[in-house]
């Protein structure tokens, strides 16, 4: 897993990493703690609807809501305005603004 960037979430230092690729060849992103243990899945794959180049579908609901809010508030991500319905949620497309380690 390659690190994209690290950030503070509350009093925890977390890292966004590339966890692999989905079937559609877009990157799968995960958040891990300092020891590399999984903390949250940051992206989702919407089969048949890939994100725009350089973007990803952000898992911003449920337990990820505070995490997504933190990433947006520190300007680590931007929302593109593109959305896609999936089940009971409207998934938002996002892109990273931070692409280097702190």
Rosetta blueprint (number, residue, H / E / L):
1 X L
2 X E
3 X E
4 X E
5 X E
6 X E
7 X E
8 X E
9 X E
10 X L
11 X L
12 X E
13 X E
14 X E
15 X E
16 X E
17 X E
18 X E
19 X E
20 X E
21 X E
22 X L
23 X L
24 X L
25 X L
26 X L
27 X E
28 X E
29 X E
30 X E
31 X E
32 X E
33 X L
34 X L
35 X L
36 X L
37 X L
38 X E
39 X E
40 X E
41 X E
42 X L
43 X E
44 X E
45 X L
46 X L
47 X L
48 X L
49 X L
50 X L
51 X L
52 X L
53 X L
54 X L
55 X L
56 X E
57 X E
58 X E
59 X L
60 X L
61 X L
62 X H
63 X H
64 X H
65 X H
66 X H
67 X H
68 X H
69 X H
70 X H
71 X H
72 X H
73 X H
74 X L
75 X L
76 X L
77 X E
78 X E
79 X E
80 X E
81 X E
82 X E
83 X E
84 X E
85 X E
86 X E
87 X L
88 X L
89 X E
90 X E
91 X E
92 X E
93 X E
94 X E
95 X E
96 X E
97 X L
98 X L
99 X L
100 X L
101 X L
102 X L
